[in-house]
Amino acid sequence: MKIISAECLKENDKIKAVVRTDKAGFDACLMIGCCVFPDEFNIEEPYDRKSHVFHIDGHYCEGAEKFALLVKKHKKSRRPKKLKFDFKPVFADENALLDEYNSRFEIKKEEKETVANGVVYTHYLIEDKNAAPVNAFTFEIDTKLASLYVGTPDDGYESIKVKAKVPEMIDAAVRNGVKVVAAMNADFFDMFGDCHPSGLCVKNSRIVANAESPRPFIGIKKDGTPVITDINESPGITDELSQAAAGLEMIVQDGKIADYGPLEPFSFVRHPRTAAGVKSDGTVILLAVDGRIPEYSNGATLVDLAEFMIKLGADRAINLDGGGSTIVYTKSERGFDLRNYPADLFRPRAKLIRKEFDALLVVEK
């Protein structure tokens, strides 16, 4: 991969290197010296089709200024040589990072609504530590009365070159007799490629995609028990699953913050977010947080997402696809109502409903 440019920026007394490369694609990794920076460091969404932009935070590396200067000299040289530069890892104090990335959500108002037997929908009006607004939405699902069902385009099993909007997935499932009462988006997916989901996908006990993916997932076992795990922790569990959709990070484990991506801008920059959790009593929690519209909702970091899940009582939780994919629907007399404000990065006020690969549909038993 060729480095096109690099610059050192200083924001709020913090140093970061911003590196642009000539390679686009979801598998792009920037290699500088002994350090490898995967595509999660890419700060653009949707992904730039022509190049990658990597935001490398000063928490991770020393020498960002030297690196930016080296690239400038390299580009001006008549005979440029292969760039070699080793970032020195700097591991910041974890407690300091957790404090920095925590927006300290304070619930100001909550509006609850029972959308079906065993399914409670809540709209939370929140203020962060700067008194800025945040809107969040949850479903609490009593799995003795309701469950999860993986929605897919046409309610089918094809995971290549097929995607649909969540309301289209709802309609397809309803046509097949599935008693859908609510929905949120689910797994990350290749938006500009073959639309394949990033992690495990199981629908009606059939593995649709990525049987060997190590990513954590939320699943419903054939006996109705909800689980959040991965195949490394639970070998052979795919044979026990009726439904499953994956996420990226296990943000809560044993009621405590787990993986919050401390070195990745994707994780500590506030965005719209979606998450799924399970309480110790088997209650499932789905959570969505709106963002990118400052006067309405400012989004969440992964620490915020984990903290809120813990506040809701989750023993385990995973981070699902967020950003412009975050979406919430509930059933009404009119059909299905959009309850949140989907916000694309470049047109946040357009309320665009993105085509995706799968969704988590809340269903009556």
N, C-alpha and C positions, 0 to 999 in steps of 0.2 A: 504494500500500500504506500502510495506517495503522499508525503505531507506537503500540502499546498501553502499553508500559512500557519503561524502561531503567534499569539500575542499574550502578554502578561497584563492582567487587569487587577485593579485594586478596588474592592467594594467593601465599605464599612470596615476598613483596616484589615481586610482579608485578601490574601493573594490567591489568584487562580490562573491557570493557563488555559487558553481557548485555542484548540487545535482543529484546523480544517484539513480533511484528507480528500483524495480524489475518488474514493471508493464508497459507493452506497450499498445498502443491503443489510438485512437483519443479522448476518453472520460476520459483519466487519468488526475487526479488533485492531486497535492501535497498539503497536509494539514499539516501545522506546527503551532501548537498553534492555535491562532485565525485567522491566515492568510491562504487563499486558493490561490494556484497558478495554473491556468488552463493550458491546454496543449499548449497554445500559447507560454509558456515560454520554451518549448522544443526547443533546438538549433540545432537539427539534422534534415536533409532533404535529401533524404527520411527518414521517421521516423524509428528509430531503432526498429526492430521487437521484440527484447528481453527485452528491458528496455527503460526507459525515462531518458533523461538528462535535467535537469532544470537549467537555468542560471538566477539567481536572482540578479538583479543589486543593487548596493549600494544606488542608488537613492531611492529605495523602502524600504530598511531595514537597521536598525542598528543592530549590533551584529552578523554580518556574521562570523567574526573570532571566536566568542564564540560558535556559532552553529557548525562550522566545528570541533572545538576541542571537543565539546560534543559528536559528532558522533564517533570520533576516540576513545574516552574513552569508549563509549557505546559498540563498537565492540570488544574491548579488555577485557571487563568485563566477568567474568565467569557466572554471572547471570544478563544478560542485562534486564533492565526494559523498559517499554514503554517510548519512547522519548517524552519529552515535552519541547517546547521552543517557546517563542513568539517573532517574529520579531516585532520591533517597526517601524511602518510606518514613513517614512521621505518624505515629499512632497517638492520636489525641486521647485525653482522658475521657473514658466512656460516659461518666456521669456528667461531664461538661457538655458532651455532644447531646446527650438525652435532654438536658436542660435547654440547650440552644434550639433544638428542633421541636420542642414542645410549645405549641401555641397557647396552651392552658385554656382549653375550652370551658366556658361556664354556661350551663343551660339556663336560659332566661324564661323559656316557655316551651311547653310540650303539648301537642294536640293528638290525642289517641283516638283510634277508630277501629272497631272490629270489622274486618272485611269478610270474614268467614269463620266458621267454627274452628277455634284453635289458632286463628291468625289475627294478630293485632298489628295495625299499622300506626306508626307515630311520626309526626313531623316535629322536629326539634328546631327552635330558634335559639341560636347560640351567640355569645360574644367571645372573642379571643382576648389575649392579654392587652391588646391595644384598643379594646372596645370596638373592634371591627366585626361586622356580622358574618355568621356562617349558618347555612341551612343544611340540616341533615335529615335523613329519612331511614326508618328501620321497619323491618318485619320481624316479629317474634312468633315463632311457629312451634306449637305444641305437636310434636311428631306422633302423638297418639291419635290426633284428629286430622292432621294435614301432613303434607310431605313436600319434597322437591322433585321436580321432573326436569330433565335437560331438554330445553327447546332447541330445535335446529331448523334450518331452512326446509320448508315443505314437510316438517316433522320426520325427516328422513335420516339416513345414515351415511350420506356421501359427504366427505370432509375435504374434497379437492375442488377448487374453482367454484365453490358455492357459498353464498352468504346472503343474508336477508336482514331486514330491520326487525327489532324485537317484537313490535306489534304483528308483523307478518308471521313470526314464529308462534306467537300466541294463537292467532287465527287458525294456523295449520293444525296445531295440537287440539284446539277446540273442535275442529271439524272431525277429528278422529276420536272424539268422545272423551278427551282429557278435561277434567273439571278444573280449569285454570282460574285462580282468583287474584293473582298478582304476579309480578315479574320484575327481575333485574337482569342486567347483563352479566356475563360470566368471564370466560377465559380470554387472555391475550391471543392475538392471531396475526397472521401475516397479511397486513392490510393491502399491500400492493403486489403481493405475490400470488400464491395458490390458495390463499384464505385458510390454510391449514391451522387448526388451533395449536397453541404452543405446548400444552400439556395433555395429560390424560383426559379422554372424554369417553364416558360410558353412558349408553342410553338403552333402557329396557334390557339390561344384563348383557348387552352387546358392546364390545369395545369398538368405538368409532375411530379413535386416533390415539397414537403414542402410548402403547401398552407398557413401554419400558421407560417412560419419562420419569425423571427423579423429582419433578416439581410436586409440591404439596397440593392436595385437592380436598374438596368437600364431597363426600359421597353418602349415598343412602344404601345400606346393605339390604340384601334380599329379605331379611326379617324386619326391615323398617328402621333399623338403628342408624342414626346419623354418625358419621366419622369425619375427622380431619386428620389426615396422616399423609404418608408417601410410601412408595414401594420399598424404599430402603428400610424404613422403620417397620413396615408391615408386609413382608414378603408373601406373595400369593394372595393378597387381599383382592386383587382384581376379579378373581373367581367368585368372590362373595358379594360383589357390588351389583346393584340394580341401576343406579344412576351415579354419575360423578362428573365434576367439572373442576379444572385445575386453576391455580393461581400462580403467583411468582414467589412471594415470600411467606413464610410462617411468621406472622407478626406477633402472635400471642401463643405462648406455650406454658401450661401449668399456671395459668392466670397471671403471667408476667410477660413483659415485652421480650420478644425473641429477636428475630431478624428484622432490623429496621433500615438496612442498607446504608450504614453511616457514611460511606465514601462515595455514594452515587447521588448526583443532583436529582435524578428521577425520584429519589426517596425523600430528600430533605427540602426540595422546593414544593410549595403548596400547589396542589392540583385538585380537580375533581377526583374522587376516589370511590371505589366499591370494595366491599369486604364481606366475607362470610365467616360466621363463628358458631361454635357449639358450646352450650353450658354443660356443666357436670351432670345435670339432670336430664340431658338429651334435648333440651330446647335449642332450636336453630335460630340464629340471628343473622339477618341480612342487613347490611348498612351501606348507604350511599351518602356522599357528601358533595354538594355542589361547590363550584369554584370558578375563578377567572372573571368574575363580575364583581368588582370591589364594593359597589354600593349595595349588592345583594348577598353575595357569598364569596368568601376568600379561599375556600379549599382547605386541604389538610396535608400535612407531611405524613409519612408512615408512622412516626412516633405519635402524632395526633390520632391517627386511625387506630393504632394499638391501644392507646390510653382510653379512647372512647369505647372500644370493644370491651376492655376490662371493666370500665364503669358500668357497662350494660350486663356484666356478669359472665362474659365469655371465658371459658377455660382454655380454648384454643381458637385461633382465627387465622385466616389467610387473606392476603391482598389479591384482589381480582383486578381485571382490566379497569382502568379509570380514564381520566382525561375526557375526550369527546365521546367515549363509549358509555360513560356512566348514565344510567337511565332507570326510571322507576315507573311502574304502571300498577294500577289497582282496578279491579272490576267494579262497575257501577251499573245503574239501570240503562245507561246510554251505551254501554259496551265496556271499553277499557280506557281509563283516563290517565294521561301523562301527568305525574305529580311533581317532577323536578324540572330543572332547566338545563338540558344537555348543552355543554359549552365547548365548542371546538377552539383550539388554541388561536387560530388566526381570525376567526369570525365568532367570537364568544357570544355575541348577542343575537346570532342568527337562529338559535334554537334548532340546530340541525340534528336529525335523527340518523345516526350512522348505521350502515349495514355491517353486521358482525357475523361470527360463525355460530356461537351458541349463547344460550341464555339460561338463567335459573328461573323456572316457572314454579310458583307456589300453587299447590293443587290440594283440593279436598279429597279425603279418602272415601 
